[in-house]
């Protein structure tokens, strides 16, 4: 099941993206190809079919990063026995 992404995850992720999002995009796609090649191929294949392949790929990467970051936060919260909703 996919995690529900909390708003604070989005805020921290926005700060992660540098001005040169092309470099960020390439680095993230390389990382996703290593860890989850099916998703990376899907992002690539979909992006090349659009009028804005960089924007479409960046959107795919950002959604992946949101889910990944939320899953990492939940794993850490479980480890620390922390409930962010309390």
Secondary structure, DSSP 8 states (H G I E B T S, - for coil): ------HHHHHHHHHH--S-HHHHHHHHHHHHHHH-HHHHHHHHHHHTTSS-HHHHHHHHHHHHHHHHHHHHHHHHHHHHT--TT-
